[in-house]
């Protein structure tokens, strides 16, 4: 990896569009403890982009029910990262709903370009 493709050594996640895919994504499911219901989750990460066009790039945070259904979501729709941007810290929040069983955290690149992500962190802020 080159010095501009990682935030912290040795690796960063990279999503790059090679074909005509609509989007590329990486996510992880986090089981939820009942004591977290009603609190707010904050997902943060260092992100960088190169030639991100179309929909752009960003963090994804979803509250999922026990059968995997999406109860609520935040995909940075109002603040997607576009074009070429250097490393910067981004964060999004979402209230944890009563029927939430899992939190899905990740990153997504919609359209062409490249997205790098590093040092992703999920935390409760209240």
C-alpha positions in Angstrom: 0.0 0.0 0.0 1.2 3.5 -0.7 1.3 6.2 2.0 -1.7 8.0 0.6 -3.9 4.8 0.6 -3.6 4.1 4.3 -4.4 6.3 7.3 -2.8 4.0 9.9 -0.4 1.3 9.0 -0.4 -1.4 7.8 -3.8 -1.5 6.0 -6.9 0.3 4.9 -10.1 -1.0 3.4 -10.3 -0.2 -0.4 -13.4 -0.3 -2.6 -12.8 0.3 -6.3 -15.3 0.1 -9.1 -13.8 -2.0 -12.0 -17.0 -2.7 -14.0 -20.6 -1.6 -14.1 -21.5 -2.4 -10.6 -24.1 0.0 -9.1 -22.3 0.1 -5.8 -19.7 -1.7 -3.7 -20.0 -2.1 0.1 -18.5 -3.6 3.2 -20.4 -4.1 6.4 -20.4 -5.9 9.7 -23.2 -7.0 11.9 -22.9 -6.2 15.6 -25.3 -8.0 18.0 -27.1 -5.5 20.3 -27.4 -5.7 24.1 -30.8 -4.9 25.4 -29.3 -2.2 27.6 -28.4 -0.2 24.5 -32.1 0.4 23.4 -33.0 4.1 23.3 -29.4 5.3 23.1 -27.7 6.8 20.1 -25.0 5.0 18.1 -22.2 6.9 16.4 -20.1 5.4 13.6 -16.9 7.3 12.7 -14.0 6.5 10.4 -11.3 8.1 8.4 -12.3 8.2 4.7 -10.5 9.2 1.5 -11.8 9.1 -2.1 -10.4 9.3 -5.6 -12.6 10.2 -8.6 -15.8 9.3 -6.7 -18.7 10.1 -9.1 -22.4 9.3 -9.4 -23.8 8.7 -5.9 -20.5 9.1 -4.0 -19.1 7.4 -1.0 -19.9 7.3 2.7 -20.5 5.5 6.0 -23.5 3.2 6.4 -25.3 2.6 9.7 -28.5 0.5 10.0 -30.7 -0.7 12.8 -31.8 -4.3 12.0 -34.6 -6.4 13.6 -34.2 -10.0 14.5 -35.1 -11.3 11.0 -32.6 -8.8 9.4 -35.2 -6.3 8.4 -34.0 -2.6 8.3 -35.8 -0.6 11.0 -33.9 2.6 10.3 -30.8 3.7 8.4 -28.2 6.5 7.8 -26.1 6.3 4.6 -24.8 9.9 4.6 -27.4 10.6 1.8 -27.2 14.3 2.4 -23.4 14.5 2.7 -21.9 11.9 0.4 -18.2 12.3 -0.4 -17.6 13.0 -4.1 -14.6 13.6 -6.3 -11.1 13.2 -4.8 -10.9 14.0 -1.1 -7.9 13.6 1.2 -8.2 11.6 4.5 -10.8 13.2 6.8 -12.8 12.0 9.8 -16.5 11.5 9.1 -19.3 10.4 11.5 -23.0 9.6 11.5 -25.5 8.8 14.2 -28.7 6.9 14.6 -31.1 6.3 17.5 -31.3 2.6 18.6 -34.9 1.6 18.3 -36.8 -0.8 20.6 -36.9 -3.8 18.2 -33.2 -3.5 17.2 -31.4 -6.8 17.4 -28.3 -5.9 15.3 -26.5 -2.8 14.2 -25.0 -3.0 10.7 -21.9 -0.7 10.3 -19.9 -0.2 7.1 -18.9 1.9 4.1 -20.3 2.2 0.5 -19.2 3.5 -2.8 -22.1 4.2 -5.2 -20.8 4.5 -8.8 -17.3 5.0 -10.1 -14.1 5.8 -8.3 -12.2 4.5 -5.2 -13.0 4.7 -1.5 -10.5 4.0 1.3 -11.7 3.6 4.9 -9.6 3.2 8.1 -10.0 3.2 11.9 -13.8 2.6 11.9 -15.3 3.0 15.4 -18.8 2.4 16.7 -19.7 3.9 20.1 -22.7 4.9 22.2 -22.9 8.6 22.8 -25.7 8.8 25.4 
